[in-house]
């Protein structure tokens, strides 16, 4: 299964419903504290049920909504590339389409609501039968389904399996009156379907930019734990573990039976009242066996005790290794890597290496990458289609980044277009582009000039008449020259606008 979109409502700054489309690689850009990380953390809550990085609490409820009397958080995820079949009723295969659990577009949309930030309530929004003769079949028991079958004089090959009964009833109707409705899954057979669906969902792992420096909370341990989850998801390994569990269970059954036999010799009444309860192999939590996996440095010093740069460098290496592995191997589970500010504490060269690894990784089957970033080095290596600009926390504030003046994605350009944020880096980018196109003389032609005092090697000063854009360029690159009045923010902004208009005219 692959994420198509995520919806958020009532979570932190998102008072109203917002929806974000998720591609194989999505990079969220925007100012600090604007809601980028909230998107990644909402997904962590959805997939990992507050057992991942993020623990949902009442402070996560949007304050405006609380004031309006609405204290419910809603997180929804729409999936595509769905499993061909699912198994319910112990052994019977069925499909999401046959169970009428798909949207009108053929996707699966799961909604989780958290009243008062408490226990989740799960719904599937589906294009589902609403005709009186065949509605709410997913919520009915076997006896109720057989009763409907008898009332409508319908035939069914196997009346022991609810999915077969439902299909027989639906297939016999002239008009199902399909409508988009919500089905609560925590009821009877729908709950069984939900438990099966959870097994097909992608593994979601969030790598946060800032973490507590404790032995139990290491950035480096997270990739290892994810590796454990993926390895244990291998069907062959799962089969081996089940065989081991079944062997242990068989022996435990024998020990329990012998114990009860001996107990019966002493007190038959007590022996007859006892029933050994042993877990099924599917219920065993093998992940917990490997929960302490980690990477240790010299003298067994935990890596999380090393500097931030070292920790993030190991994380980069993990993604590079994963990129090669997922390109090479087949049959791996679906995964979503969500990474906050991967550029943290990293040299630009390492940022480029990481971006290359993530681009490769996002092209692998069943792999999606979601990032937040403030790094021009990362953004410049991406396509515009990868970038999503968040300028606020309403639906209209979340927009796809469109190609503008520069021929490559530039976070500086995004910030200028969105926030009118003038930066030295963006001024340099525009100036450098015009220079590379050998159009500087054309750009400067006819523009008014100002006096610039150049300090030569011998200490003497030469006055030059140059345009304000070149004046700003010199001051950015030669801050040691204090002979000139500093340019203003308005002049910087105007110079950027002039260069943008000139580049646009070249097209």
Secondary structure, 3 states (H helix, E strand, C coil): CEEEEEEEECECCECCCEEEECCCEEEEECCCCCCHHHHHHHHHHHHHCCCCCCCCCHHHECHHHHHCCCCEEEEEEEEECCCCCEEECCCEEECCCCCCCCCCCCCEEEEEEEECCCCCEEEEEEEEECCCCCCCHHHCCHHHHHHHHHHCCCCCCCCCCHHHHHHHHHHCCCCCCEEEEEEECCCHHHHHHHHHHHHHCCEEEEECCCCCCECCECHHHHHHHHHHHHHHCCHHHHHHHHHHHHHHHHHHHHHHHHHHHHHHHHCHHHHHHCCCCCCCHHHCCHHHHCCCCCCECHHHCEHHHCCHHHHHHHHHHHHHHHHHHHHHCCCCCCEEEEEECCCCCCCHHHHHHHHHHHHHHHCCCCEEEEEECCCHHHHCCCCHHHEEEECCCCHHHEEECCCCCCCCCCHHHHHHHHHCCCCHHHHHHHHHHHHHCCCHHHHHCCCCEEEEEEECCCCCEEEEEEEHHHHHHHHHHCCCCCCCCCCCHHHHHHHHHHHHHHHHHHC
